[in-house]
Each structure stands twice: as structure tokens, then as C-alpha cells.
Amino acid sequence: MNTSSDVREVIASGPLDTHARVEPAAAISAASRLAEHLEEVRGRLPGPSAMADLADVFSLLGDPSRLGLLIALLEEELCVSDLAQVTQHSESSVSHALKLLRAHRIVAVRRAGRRAFYRLDDPHVRLLLELAISHAAHSDMQHPEREPEESRELGEQEAS
């Protein structure tokens, strides 16, 4: 089986070189190998339903308010009022976000009398969060749309 570098090499030495004569059979063979390779790559992609599920996970994690709640829940369970205070959001918005996260089974609830304590309940999401926090702290991410001070905040928080 030809690798993608083999295919690229044949193609690069063929039709892209405007001064060289390319045998039609070689060009067809290279195009056929490239098509086979691209079909293999396509075969590794998740199906439409799985791709939509993946996008949903990243969408849930992509909202800064929900992300803050999840990071607050990394180490311990907290009630809505504590989460609201920690994240500086209203209890109503925290409850709404937690309802969505519960529906996706990312957080779970434990009731103690009239209070509900939430915890991060998905080990895969925990791993994603830990990796994302580590990545953000160790990479020099450029954010031209942000002020320079704002871009450094996460790295400084992680360092302390």
C-alpha cells in the first residue's frame, strides 16, 4: 500500500512540473493512489451522527460560563449558590447551565435535604478539561482580539 508521501512525491514529480513530460499512465496511477489514500482518510472520520455528538461536547465546553462551572467542579462538589459566588454569575444562570450539563450527563447531583450538590461526573470531560488547562498554561496562544493583559491571565493563574 502506498503512503501519502509516496503519492505526493509521484504527483510532485509529475503534473506539477510543467517542463517535464508526464506519461498518462503515471498520472492516472498517481491520481488513483491519491484517491485511494483520501478514501482511507475519509474512512477514519466518524459518521455524521458521531460527528454531531463530538461537536456537541465541544460546544458545551466552549461556553465560558459553563467552562467556569466545570473547572470549579474539577476538585469538589458544590451547590448552586457556591458555584454562583465562585463564578460571579447569578444563581439562575448557574442553575440553567447545570440543567444543560446534567442533561448531557457531564455533571451529577447529590441531594442533601433542600440543597443540591453538583459534581463533575464524566471522566472523559475531566480529562479534556485538564488537558485544555495544561495546554493553555504551557502554550503561547495569540489572541489578537483580546487585550494583552487578558491573554496572560490564565497562564498566571495556573503558575500560582
Residue pairs with C-beta under 8 A, 6 or more apart in sequence:
2 33
2 36
2 37
3 37
4 37
6 33
7 30
7 33
7 34
7 37
10 26
10 29
10 30
10 33
11 30
11 31
11 34
13 20
14 20
14 22
14 26
14 27
14 30
15 22
15 27
15 30
45 51
46 54
56 104
57 104
57 125
57 128
60 66
60 100
60 101
60 104
60 106
61 67
61 70
61 125
61 128
61 129
61 132
63 97
65 87
65 89
65 93
65 97
66 97
66 100
66 101
67 129
68 86
68 87
68 89
69 83
69 87
69 94
69 97
69 98
69 101
69 107
70 101
70 106
70 107
70 120
70 125
70 129
71 129
71 133
72 78
72 83
72 86
72 87
73 83
73 107
73 118
73 119
73 120
74 120
74 126
74 129
74 130
76 119
77 110
77 117
77 118
77 119
78 86
78 117
78 118
79 115
79 116
79 117
79 118
80 91
80 94
80 95
80 98
80 116
80 118
81 91
83 89
83 94
83 98
83 118
84 90
84 91
84 93
84 94
87 94
98 107
98 109
98 118
101 107
102 108
102 109
102 118
105 121
105 122
106 120
106 121
106 122
106 125
107 118
107 119
107 120
107 121
107 122
108 118
108 119
108 121
109 116
109 117
109 118
109 119
110 116
110 117
110 118
110 119
111 117
120 126
120 129
133 158
136 154
136 155
136 158
137 154
137 155
137 158
137 159
141 151
142 151
143 150
143 151
